[in-house]
Amino acid sequence: MALLQEAGVACISDEIPDVDAVVLDADEASPYLRPAVVDHLQNEGARVYRFDSTAVDRGLPVLWYRVAEARIDLDRAGGGMVDRRASVSLHAALYGPDGNVLADSFCSADRNDRIPASGVSALTDSRFPETNVTIESRNLLRRLVEPAVIVGAAVIGTYLFFNLRSKRTEGG
């Protein structure tokens, strides 16, 4: 979850100019991102207000964002480790108090790290399907034996097809 938050905050902060105060219209479908965005804005010195009619009436700009895609990919790195990549793509906009568009962008950000394979299951959160990922099985059987069996079956099938066909035409 922390990597998704970091990627989302990086995306928003790269695309939206600094503000002193803002009304936050956060994506309800990705509630894990909102606390990280609030924390980032407050660390930058901005006052953050929740999105409702009284806050909008204060004459403050509105920071709006919606997550288009959030995903985590895992790849075996060897030595019992896994490379983890968190990717977030979102649409973010900053609207002035009068509704004019101050900034509008679609952005993507990634964050990577390496974790022990044994700890992957402990990092899932059932509330958020983005975090429910599994490591692709890349063992010897899948990498070598399965393709060899498929190629062997194709070769034998082709041989039998032409061998039996030629015997039928010869024997009449």
ROSE-4610 file (N, C-alpha, C; in Angstrom, 1 decimal, always signed):
// ROSE-4610
residu = [M/M/M/A/A/A/L/L/L/L/L/L/Q/Q/Q/E/E/E/A/A/A/G/G/G/V/V/V/A/A/A/C/C/C/I/I/I/S/S/S/D/D/D/E/E/E/I/I/I/P/P/P/D/D/D/V/V/V/D/D/D/A/A/A/V/V/V/V/V/V/L/L/L/D/D/D/A/A/A/D/D/D/E/E/E/A/A/A/S/S/S/P/P/P/Y/Y/Y/L/L/L/R/R/R/P/P/P/A/A/A/V/V/V/V/V/V/D/D/D/H/H/H/L/L/L/Q/Q/Q/N/N/N/E/E/E/G/G/G/A/A/A/R/R/R/V/V/V/Y/Y/Y/R/R/R/F/F/F/D/D/D/S/S/S/T/T/T/A/A/A/V/V/V/D/D/D/R/R/R/G/G/G/L/L/L/P/P/P/V/V/V/L/L/L/W/W/W/Y/Y/Y/R/R/R/V/V/V/A/A/A/E/E/E/A/A/A/R/R/R/I/I/I/D/D/D/L/L/L/D/D/D/R/R/R/A/A/A/G/G/G/G/G/G/G/G/G/M/M/M/V/V/V/D/D/D/R/R/R/R/R/R/A/A/A/S/S/S/V/V/V/S/S/S/L/L/L/H/H/H/A/A/A/A/A/A/L/L/L/Y/Y/Y/G/G/G/P/P/P/D/D/D/G/G/G/N/N/N/V/V/V/L/L/L/A/A/A/D/D/D/S/S/S/F/F/F/C/C/C/S/S/S/A/A/A/D/D/D/R/R/R/N/N/N/D/D/D/R/R/R/I/I/I/P/P/P/A/A/A/S/S/S/G/G/G/V/V/V/S/S/S/A/A/A/L/L/L/T/T/T/D/D/D/S/S/S/R/R/R/F/F/F/P/P/P/E/E/E/T/T/T/N/N/N/V/V/V/T/T/T/I/I/I/E/E/E/S/S/S/R/R/R/N/N/N/L/L/L/L/L/L/R/R/R/R/R/R/L/L/L/V/V/V/E/E/E/P/P/P/A/A/A/V/V/V/I/I/I/V/V/V/G/G/G/A/A/A/A/A/A/V/V/V/I/I/I/G/G/G/T/T/T/Y/Y/Y/L/L/L/F/F/F/F/F/F/N/N/N/L/L/L/R/R/R/S/S/S/K/K/K/R/R/R/T/T/T/E/E/E/G/G/G/G/G/G]
num = [1/1/1/2/2/2/3/3/3/4/4/4/5/5/5/6/6/6/7/7/7/8/8/8/9/9/9/10/10/10/11/11/11/12/12/12/13/13/13/14/14/14/15/15/15/16/16/16/17/17/17/18/18/18/19/19/19/20/20/20/21/21/21/22/22/22/23/23/23/24/24/24/25/25/25/26/26/26/27/27/27/28/28/28/29/29/29/30/30/30/31/31/31/32/32/32/33/33/33/34/34/34/35/35/35/36/36/36/37/37/37/38/38/38/39/39/39/40/40/40/41/41/41/42/42/42/43/43/43/44/44/44/45/45/45/46/46/46/47/47/47/48/48/48/49/49/49/50/50/50/51/51/51/52/52/52/53/53/53/54/54/54/55/55/55/56/56/56/57/57/57/58/58/58/59/59/59/60/60/60/61/61/61/62/62/62/63/63/63/64/64/64/65/65/65/66/66/66/67/67/67/68/68/68/69/69/69/70/70/70/71/71/71/72/72/72/73/73/73/74/74/74/75/75/75/76/76/76/77/77/77/78/78/78/79/79/79/80/80/80/81/81/81/82/82/82/83/83/83/84/84/84/85/85/85/86/86/86/87/87/87/88/88/88/89/89/89/90/90/90/91/91/91/92/92/92/93/93/93/94/94/94/95/95/95/96/96/96/97/97/97/98/98/98/99/99/99/100/100/100/101/101/101/102/102/102/103/103/103/104/104/104/105/105/105/106/106/106/107/107/107/108/108/108/109/109/109/110/110/110/111/111/111/112/112/112/113/113/113/114/114/114/115/115/115/116/116/116/117/117/117/118/118/118/119/119/119/120/120/120/121/121/121/122/122/122/123/123/123/124/124/124/125/125/125/126/126/126/127/127/127/128/128/128/129/129/129/130/130/130/131/131/131/132/132/132/133/133/133/134/134/134/135/135/135/136/136/136/137/137/137/138/138/138/139/139/139/140/140/140/141/141/141/142/142/142/143/143/143/144/144/144/145/145/145/146/146/146/147/147/147/148/148/148/149/149/149/150/150/150/151/151/151/152/152/152/153/153/153/154/154/154/155/155/155/156/156/156/157/157/157/158/158/158/159/159/159/160/160/160/161/161/161/162/162/162/163/163/163/164/164/164/165/165/165/166/166/166/167/167/167/168/168/168/169/169/169/170/170/170/171/171/171/172/172/172]
x = [+0.8/+0.0/+0.9/+2.0/+2.8/+3.4/+3.8/+4.3/+3.3/+2.1/+1.0/+0.8/+0.8/+0.7/+1.8/+3.0/+4.2/+4.1/+3.7/+3.6/+2.4/+1.3/+0.2/+0.5/+1.2/+1.6/+2.6/+3.6/+4.6/+3.9/+2.9/+2.2/+1.5/+0.7/+0.0/+0.9/+1.9/+2.8/+3.6/+3.9/+4.7/+3.8/+2.5/+1.6/+0.8/+0.7/-0.1/+0.8/+0.6/+1.4/+1.2/+2.1/+2.0/+0.8/+0.1/-1.0/-0.8/-1.4/-1.4/-2.6/-3.7/-4.9/-5.6/-6.3/-6.9/-8.1/-9.1/-10.2/-9.9/-9.9/-9.5/-10.8/-10.9/-12.0/-11.3/-11.2/-10.4/-11.2/-10.5/-11.2/-11.7/-13.0/-13.6/-13.2/-12.9/-12.6/-11.2/-10.4/-9.0/-8.8/-9.4/-9.3/-8.0/-7.1/-5.8/-4.9/-5.2/-4.4/-4.6/-5.9/-6.2/-5.4/-5.1/-4.3/-2.9/-2.3/-1.0/-1.0/-2.0/-2.1/-2.3/-3.1/-3.3/-2.0/-1.3/-0.1/+1.0/+1.1/+2.0/+1.7/+0.4/+0.0/+0.3/+0.0/+0.2/+1.7/+2.5/+4.0/+4.6/+3.9/+4.3/+3.8/+3.0/+2.5/+1.1/+0.4/-0.9/-2.0/-3.0/-4.2/-5.1/-5.6/-6.4/-7.8/-8.8/-10.2/-10.9/-11.8/-12.6/-13.6/-13.9/-14.8/-16.3/-16.8/-18.2/-18.6/-19.8/-20.3/-19.7/-19.5/-19.0/-17.5/-16.8/-15.3/-15.2/-16.1/-16.0/-16.4/-17.4/-17.8/-16.7/-15.6/-14.6/-13.7/-13.9/-13.1/-11.7/-11.6/-10.4/-10.3/-9.1/-9.0/-9.4/-9.8/-10.2/-9.2/-8.6/-7.7/-8.5/-8.7/-9.5/-8.6/-8.8/-8.1/-8.9/-8.7/-9.3/-8.3/-8.2/-7.2/-7.8/-7.0/-7.4/-6.9/-5.7/-5.2/-4.2/-4.3/-3.3/-3.0/-1.8/-1.4/-0.1/+0.1/+1.4/+1.8/+3.0/+3.6/+4.7/+4.8/+5.9/+6.7/+8.0/+8.9/+9.9/+10.2/+11.2/+12.6/+13.4/+14.7/+15.8/+15.5/+16.5/+16.9/+17.4/+17.9/+16.8/+15.6/+14.4/+13.9/+14.2/+13.7/+12.8/+12.0/+11.0/+11.1/+11.2/+11.1/+9.7/+9.3/+7.9/+7.9/+6.9/+6.7/+5.2/+5.1/+3.8/+3.6/+2.5/+2.2/+0.9/+0.8/-0.4/-0.5/-1.7/-2.0/-3.3/-3.2/-4.4/-4.6/-5.8/-6.1/-6.2/-5.5/-5.5/-5.8/-6.5/-6.8/-6.9/-6.5/-6.7/-7.6/-8.7/-9.7/-9.7/-9.7/-9.8/-11.1/-11.2/-12.5/-13.7/-13.4/-14.4/-14.6/-13.9/-14.1/-13.1/-12.3/-11.3/-10.2/-9.8/-8.8/-7.4/-6.8/-5.4/-4.4/-4.7/-3.8/-4.7/-4.3/-5.1/-4.1/-4.0/-3.0/-3.4/-2.9/-3.0/-1.5/-1.3/+0.1/+0.2/+1.4/+1.7/+3.0/+3.1/+4.3/+4.5/+5.7/+6.1/+7.0/+6.9/+7.9/+8.3/+9.6/+10.1/+10.8/+10.8/+11.7/+11.8/+12.6/+12.9/+12.6/+11.8/+11.3/+11.5/+11.5/+11.6/+10.4/+10.5/+9.4/+8.5/+9.0/+8.3/+7.3/+7.6/+6.7/+5.6/+5.5/+4.5/+3.1/+2.7/+1.3/+1.0/+1.9/+1.6/+1.3/+1.7/+1.5/+0.2/-0.6/-1.9/-2.9/-3.9/-4.9/-6.2/-7.1/-8.3/-9.2/-9.1/-10.0/-9.7/-8.4/-8.0/-7.4/-8.1/-7.7/-6.3/-5.9/-4.6/-3.4/-3.7/-2.6/-2.6/-3.6/-3.7/-3.1/-1.7/-1.0/-0.2/+0.1/+0.9/+2.2/+3.1/+4.4/+4.2/+4.6/+4.5/+5.5/+4.9/+5.7/+6.7/+7.9/+8.9/+9.9/+9.4/+10.3/+10.8/+11.6/+12.2/+11.2/+10.2/+9.1/+8.5/+8.1/+7.4/+8.3/+9.5/+10.4/+11.0/+11.3/+11.9/+11.1/+10.5/+9.9/+8.6/+7.7/+6.5/+6.7/+7.6/+7.8/+8.4/+9.2/+9.8/+8.8/+7.8/+6.7/+5.9/+5.6/+4.7/+5.4/+6.7/+7.4/+7.5/+7.8/+7.9/+6.5/+5.5/+4.1/+3.8/+4.2/+4.0/+4.8/+6.1/+6.9/+6.4/+6.0/+5.5/+4.2/+3.3/+2.1/+2.3/+3.2/+3.5/+4.1/+5.0/+5.6/+4.5/+3.7/+2.7/+1.7/+1.3/+0.4/+0.9/+2.1/+2.7/+3.1/+3.5/+3.9/+2.7/+1.6/+0.4/-0.3/-0.2/-0.8/-0.1/+1.2/+2.0/+1.8/+1.6/+1.3/+0.0/-1.0/-2.4/-2.4/-1.7/-1.6/-0.9/+0.2/+0.9/+0.1/-0.6/-1.4/-2.7/-3.1/-4.3/-5.6]
y = [-1.2/+0.0/+1.3/+1.2/+2.4/+2.8/+1.7/+2.1/+2.7/+2.2/+2.8/+4.3/+4.5/+5.9/+6.8/+6.3/+7.1/+7.4/+6.4/+6.7/+7.7/+7.5/+8.5/+9.9/+10.0/+11.4/+12.0/+11.2/+11.7/+12.2/+11.5/+11.8/+13.2/+13.3/+14.5/+15.7/+15.5/+16.6/+17.1/+16.2/+16.6/+17.4/+17.2/+17.8/+19.0/+19.2/+20.2/+21.3/+22.6/+23.6/+23.7/+24.3/+24.5/+25.5/+25.2/+26.0/+26.2/+27.3/+27.6/+26.9/+26.8/+26.1/+25.5/+24.4/+23.7/+22.8/+22.7/+21.8/+20.5/+19.4/+18.1/+17.3/+17.1/+16.2/+14.9/+14.0/+12.7/+11.6/+10.7/+9.6/+8.6/+8.4/+7.5/+6.0/+5.7/+4.3/+3.9/+4.8/+4.5/+5.3/+4.8/+5.6/+5.5/+4.6/+4.5/+5.6/+6.3/+7.4/+8.7/+8.9/+10.2/+10.6/+9.8/+10.2/+10.6/+9.9/+10.2/+11.6/+11.9/+13.2/+14.3/+14.1/+15.1/+15.3/+14.3/+14.4/+15.1/+14.8/+15.5/+17.0/+17.4/+18.8/+19.5/+18.9/+19.6/+19.7/+18.7/+18.9/+20.0/+20.3/+21.4/+22.7/+22.7/+24.0/+24.4/+23.5/+23.9/+23.5/+24.2/+23.9/+23.1/+21.9/+21.0/+20.9/+21.2/+21.1/+20.0/+19.4/+18.3/+19.0/+18.2/+18.6/+18.6/+19.8/+19.9/+21.4/+21.7/+23.0/+24.2/+24.0/+25.1/+25.4/+24.4/+24.6/+25.2/+24.8/+25.4/+26.8/+27.2/+28.6/+29.5/+28.9/+29.7/+30.4/+30.1/+30.7/+30.1/+28.8/+28.1/+27.2/+27.0/+26.1/+24.6/+23.9/+22.5/+21.6/+20.7/+19.7/+18.4/+18.0/+16.8/+15.8/+14.5/+13.4/+12.2/+11.4/+10.1/+9.1/+7.9/+6.9/+6.1/+6.0/+5.3/+3.8/+3.6/+2.3/+2.3/+1.3/+1.0/-0.4/-0.8/-2.2/-2.4/-3.7/-4.1/-5.4/-5.4/-6.6/-7.1/-8.4/-9.1/-10.0/-9.9/-10.8/-11.4/-12.7/-13.3/-12.7/-12.4/-11.8/-12.8/-14.0/-14.9/-14.7/-15.8/-15.7/-15.5/-15.9/-15.8/-14.4/-13.6/-12.2/-12.0/-10.9/-10.6/-9.1/-8.7/-7.3/-6.9/-5.8/-5.4/-4.0/-3.9/-2.6/-2.1/-1.0/-0.4/+0.7/+0.7/+1.7/+2.3/+3.6/+4.4/+5.3/+5.3/+6.2/+7.0/+8.3/+9.1/+10.3/+10.9/+12.2/+13.1/+14.2/+15.2/+16.6/+17.4/+18.8/+19.7/+20.9/+22.0/+23.0/+23.3/+24.3/+25.5/+26.6/+27.9/+28.0/+29.0/+29.2/+29.5/+30.1/+30.5/+29.4/+28.2/+27.1/+27.0/+28.1/+28.0/+26.9/+26.3/+25.2/+25.8/+25.5/+26.0/+25.0/+23.7/+22.6/+21.4/+20.7/+19.5/+18.5/+17.3/+16.4/+14.9/+14.1/+12.6/+12.2/+11.5/+11.1/+9.7/+9.2/+7.8/+7.9/+7.1/+7.0/+5.6/+5.2/+3.9/+4.0/+3.0/+2.9/+1.4/+1.1/-0.2/-0.5/-1.8/-2.2/-3.7/-4.2/-5.7/-6.2/-7.2/-7.8/-9.3/-9.8/-11.3/-12.0/-13.0/-13.7/-14.3/-14.6/-15.2/-14.2/-12.9/-11.9/-11.3/-11.8/-11.3/-11.4/-12.6/-12.8/-11.9/-11.5/-10.6/-9.1/-8.8/-7.4/-7.2/-8.2/-8.1/-7.5/-6.7/-6.1/-6.5/-7.3/-7.8/-6.7/-5.5/-4.4/-3.8/-4.0/-3.4/-4.5/-4.8/-5.8/-5.6/-4.3/-4.0/-4.7/-4.9/-5.5/-7.0/-7.6/-9.1/-9.7/-9.8/-10.2/-11.5/-12.3/-13.5/-13.5/-14.2/-14.3/-15.3/-14.9/-15.8/-17.0/-18.2/-19.4/-19.5/-19.5/-19.6/-20.8/-21.9/-23.0/-23.8/-24.7/-25.5/-26.2/-26.7/-27.4/-26.5/-25.4/-24.4/-23.8/-23.6/-22.9/-23.8/-25.1/-26.0/-27.2/-27.9/-29.1/-28.9/-28.0/-27.8/-27.4/-26.4/-26.1/-27.3/-28.1/-29.3/-30.3/-30.5/-31.5/-31.0/-29.8/-29.2/-29.3/-29.0/-29.1/-30.6/-31.5/-32.9/-33.5/-33.1/-33.5/-33.0/-31.8/-31.3/-32.0/-32.3/-33.0/-34.4/-35.1/-36.5/-36.5/-35.5/-35.4/-35.2/-34.3/-34.0/-35.2/-35.9/-37.1/-38.2/-38.4/-39.4/-39.1/-37.8/-37.3/-37.6/-37.2/-37.4/-38.9/-39.6/-41.0/-41.9/-41.7/-42.5/-42.1/-40.9/-40.4/-41.0/-41.0/-41.5/-43.0/-43.8/-45.2/-45.5/-44.6/-44.8/-44.7/-43.7/-43.5/-44.6/-45.1/-46.2/-47.5/-47.7/-49.0/-48.9/-47.8/-47.6/-47.6]
z = [+0.0/+0.0/+0.0/+0.7/+0.8/-0.5/-1.3/-2.6/-3.6/-3.5/-4.3/-3.8/-2.5/-2.0/-2.5/-2.4/-2.9/-4.4/-5.2/-6.6/-6.9/-6.2/-6.4/-6.0/-4.9/-4.4/-5.4/-5.8/-6.8/-8.1/-8.5/-9.7/-9.5/-8.5/-8.2/-8.0/-7.2/-6.8/-8.0/-8.9/-10.1/-11.1/-11.1/-12.0/-11.5/-10.2/-9.6/-9.0/-9.3/-8.6/-7.1/-6.4/-5.0/-4.7/-3.6/-3.1/-1.6/-1.2/+0.3/+1.0/+0.3/+0.8/-0.3/-0.1/-1.1/-0.6/-1.4/-1.1/-1.8/-1.1/-1.7/-2.1/-3.4/-4.0/-4.4/-3.4/-3.6/-4.3/-4.9/-5.5/-4.4/-4.4/-3.4/-3.7/-4.9/-5.3/-4.8/-4.5/-4.0/-2.7/-1.7/-0.4/+0.3/-0.1/+0.5/+0.1/-1.0/-1.5/-0.8/-0.4/+0.2/+1.4/+2.4/+3.6/+3.1/+2.1/+1.7/+1.0/+0.2/-0.5/+0.6/+1.5/+2.6/+3.4/+3.7/+4.5/+3.6/+2.4/+1.5/+1.4/+1.2/+1.0/+2.3/+3.5/+4.8/+5.0/+4.6/+4.8/+3.9/+2.8/+2.0/+2.5/+3.6/+4.2/+3.8/+3.1/+2.6/+3.6/+3.7/+4.5/+3.6/+4.1/+3.3/+3.9/+3.1/+3.5/+2.7/+3.4/+2.8/+1.8/+0.8/-0.3/+0.2/+0.4/+0.7/+0.3/+0.4/-0.1/+0.7/+2.0/+2.8/+2.4/+2.1/+1.8/+0.4/-0.5/-1.9/-1.8/-0.9/-0.8/-0.2/+0.3/+0.9/-0.1/-1.4/-2.5/-2.6/-2.3/-2.4/-3.7/-4.2/-5.3/-4.9/-5.9/-5.6/-6.3/-5.6/-6.1/-6.3/-7.6/-7.9/-8.5/-8.1/-8.8/-8.8/-9.9/-10.0/-10.5/-9.9/-10.3/-11.4/-12.5/-13.7/-13.5/-13.0/-12.8/-11.6/-10.8/-9.7/-9.7/-9.8/-9.9/-9.2/-8.8/-8.2/-9.0/-9.5/-10.2/-9.4/-9.4/-8.7/-9.7/-9.6/-10.4/-9.5/-9.7/-8.9/-9.3/-8.2/-8.4/-8.1/-7.6/-7.2/-5.7/-5.1/-3.7/-2.8/-3.1/-2.2/-2.2/-3.1/-3.2/-4.3/-4.2/-5.3/-5.6/-6.9/-7.3/-7.3/-6.6/-6.6/-7.3/-8.1/-8.9/-8.7/-8.1/-7.9/-8.9/-9.7/-10.7/-10.5/-10.6/-10.5/-11.7/-12.3/-13.4/-12.9/-13.0/-12.5/-13.3/-13.2/-13.8/-12.6/-12.7/-11.6/-12.2/-11.5/-12.0/-10.8/-11.0/-10.0/-10.6/-9.9/-10.4/-9.5/-10.0/-9.3/-8.6/-7.7/-7.0/-7.9/-9.0/-10.0/-11.0/-10.9/-11.8/-12.9/-13.0/-14.1/-13.9/-14.9/-14.8/-14.7/-13.5/-13.3/-13.7/-13.6/-14.0/-14.3/-15.3/-15.7/-16.4/-15.8/-16.4/-16.1/-17.0/-16.8/-16.6/-15.5/-15.2/-14.7/-14.8/-14.3/-13.5/-12.4/-11.6/-11.2/-11.0/-10.5/-9.3/-8.5/-7.4/-7.3/-7.1/-7.1/-5.8/-5.4/-4.3/-4.4/-3.5/-3.5/-2.1/-2.0/-0.7/-0.7/+0.5/+0.6/+0.1/-0.7/-1.3/-0.2/+1.0/+2.0/+2.7/+2.5/+3.1/+2.2/+1.0/+0.0/+0.5/+1.0/+1.5/+2.6/+3.4/+4.6/+4.1/+2.9/+2.4/+1.7/+1.6/+0.9/+1.8/+1.3/+2.0/+1.3/+1.9/+1.3/+0.8/+1.4/+1.1/-0.3/-0.7/-2.0/-2.9/-4.0/-4.9/-5.5/-5.6/-6.2/-5.4/-4.1/-3.3/-3.3/-3.9/-3.9/-5.1/-5.1/-6.2/-5.8/-6.8/-6.6/-7.5/-7.1/-7.8/-9.0/-10.1/-11.3/-11.1/-11.2/-11.0/-12.2/-12.0/-13.1/-12.8/-12.3/-12.0/-13.2/-13.0/-14.1/-15.0/-14.4/-15.1/-16.1/-15.7/-16.6/-17.6/-17.3/-18.3/-19.3/-19.0/-19.9/-20.4/-19.4/-19.7/-20.5/-20.1/-20.8/-22.3/-22.6/-24.1/-24.8/-24.2/-24.8/-25.1/-24.2/-24.4/-25.6/-25.6/-26.7/-28.1/-28.1/-29.4/-29.8/-28.9/-29.2/-29.7/-29.1/-29.5/-30.9/-31.2/-32.5/-33.6/-33.3/-34.2/-34.4/-33.4/-33.5/-34.3/-34.0/-34.8/-36.2/-36.6/-38.0/-38.7/-38.0/-38.6/-38.8/-37.9/-38.0/-39.1/-39.2/-40.2/-41.6/-41.9/-43.2/-43.5/-42.5/-42.6/-42.9/-42.2/-42.4/-43.7/-44.0/-45.3/-46.5/-46.4/-47.6/-47.7/-46.6/-46.6/-47.2/-46.9/-47.5/-49.0/-49.5/-50.9/-51.6/-51.0/-51.6/-51.6/-50.5/-50.4/-51.1/-51.4/-52.2/-51.7]
